[in-house]
Amino acid sequence: MKHVVPIMREQKSGSIINASSIAGIKGSSNHTLYGASKGAVRIMTKDLAMEVAEDQIRVNSIHPGVIQTSMGDELASGLNVSTDKIANSIPLKRVGTPEDIANLVVFLGSDESSFITGAEMFIDGGASAR
């Protein structure tokens, strides 16, 4: 953000998409430092959104839940459960895919989201709605 904001201010447009996590929204054991860093991304996003809005720069954060990646596999392993068990605990009954994340990022980076800034986009199959 430090390096792109001056360029975006000059052109009077831009979209910054920060990656956080639902771990930055709700607590869980054994993720203290990870959750704290993702919570910091959450507030940093909102603060910058207010600072650069007059220059038509949008700043949003995405908050994935469990995604089919090596990190998702490590989470399941660390909890000593299967990915299927995690999927069954999610309202949509599946874990997310990298494509789910990519689709949201494409949307937030496009003009289709031109009136969205300072938003937290949860992409977790409904897990954070509980």
C-alpha positions in Angstrom: 0.0 0.0 0.0 2.9 2.3 0.8 4.1 2.1 -2.8 0.9 2.0 -4.7 -1.1 4.8 -3.0 1.0 7.6 -4.4 0.5 6.3 -7.9 -3.2 5.8 -7.3 -3.5 9.3 -5.8 -1.9 10.8 -8.9 -4.3 8.9 -11.2 -7.3 9.6 -8.9 -8.4 5.9 -9.0 -7.4 2.5 -7.7 -8.5 -0.6 -5.8 -6.5 -2.2 -3.0 -7.5 -5.6 -1.8 -6.0 -6.8 1.4 -6.0 -10.5 2.5 -7.1 -11.1 6.0 -8.9 -14.1 7.4 -11.9 -15.0 9.5 -9.3 -15.6 12.2 -9.0 -11.8 12.3 -12.8 -11.6 13.2 -13.4 -14.4 15.6 -11.0 -16.0 18.1 -9.8 -19.6 18.1 -7.2 -21.4 20.2 -3.6 -21.8 19.0 -3.9 -19.0 16.5 -3.1 -16.0 18.7 -0.4 -14.3 16.6 -2.0 -15.2 13.3 -5.4 -13.8 14.4 -3.8 -10.7 15.8 -2.0 -10.0 12.5 -5.2 -10.6 10.5 -7.1 -8.3 12.8 -4.5 -5.6 12.2 -5.0 -6.0 8.5 -8.8 -5.5 9.0 -8.4 -2.2 10.8 -5.5 -1.0 8.6 -7.9 -1.5 5.6 -10.7 0.5 7.1 -8.3 3.3 8.2 -6.7 3.6 4.7 -10.1 3.5 3.0 -11.0 6.6 4.9 -7.7 8.3 4.2 -7.8 7.8 0.4 -11.5 7.9 -0.4 -11.3 11.5 -1.7 -8.9 10.3 -4.3 -11.3 7.7 -5.5 -9.2 4.8 -4.2 -11.1 1.9 -2.8 -9.6 -0.3 -0.1 -11.3 -3.5 1.0 -10.3 -6.7 2.8 -11.2 -10.3 2.1 -11.6 -12.8 5.0 -11.4 -16.4 3.8 -12.4 -19.3 5.9 -11.0 -22.8 5.2 -9.8 -23.0 1.6 -8.6 -26.1 -0.3 -4.9 -25.3 0.0 -1.9 -26.7 1.9 -2.8 -24.2 4.7 -6.3 -25.7 4.9 -4.8 -29.2 5.0 -2.4 -28.1 7.8 -5.4 -26.7 9.7 -7.3 -30.0 9.5 -4.2 -31.9 10.4 -3.5 -29.7 13.4 -7.0 -30.1 14.6 -6.7 -33.9 14.0 -9.8 -33.9 11.8 -10.6 -34.6 8.2 -11.3 -31.8 5.7 -14.7 -33.5 5.3 -15.5 -32.9 9.0 -14.5 -29.3 8.6 -16.8 -29.0 5.6 -19.7 -30.4 7.5 -19.3 -27.7 10.1 -19.6 -25.0 7.5 -23.2 -23.9 6.6 -22.6 -24.4 2.8 -21.1 -27.9 3.7 -17.9 -27.4 1.7 -14.5 -25.7 2.1 -13.7 -23.0 -0.3 -11.6 -23.2 -3.4 -8.8 -20.9 -4.7 -11.2 -20.0 -7.5 -13.8 -18.8 -5.0 -11.2 -16.4 -3.7 -10.0 -15.3 -7.2 -13.6 -14.5 -8.2 -14.0 -12.2 -5.3 -10.7 -10.5 -5.9 -11.6 -10.0 -9.6 -14.9 -8.4 -8.6 -13.3 -6.1 -6.0 -10.7 -5.0 -8.5 -13.3 -4.3 -11.2 -15.5 -1.2 -11.9 -18.4 -3.4 -10.9 -17.5 -2.7 -7.2 -16.9 1.1 -7.7 -19.0 2.0 -4.7 -17.5 -0.4 -2.2 -14.7 0.7 0.1 -13.8 -0.1 3.7 -15.7 -3.3 3.4 -14.9 -6.7 4.9 -15.8 -9.5 2.6 -16.3 -12.8 4.3 -15.7 -15.7 2.0 -16.2 -18.6 4.3 -19.3 -20.5 3.3 -21.3 -18.8 6.1 -18.9 -19.9 8.9 -18.6 -16.4 10.3 -22.4 -15.9 10.3 -22.6 -18.0 13.4 
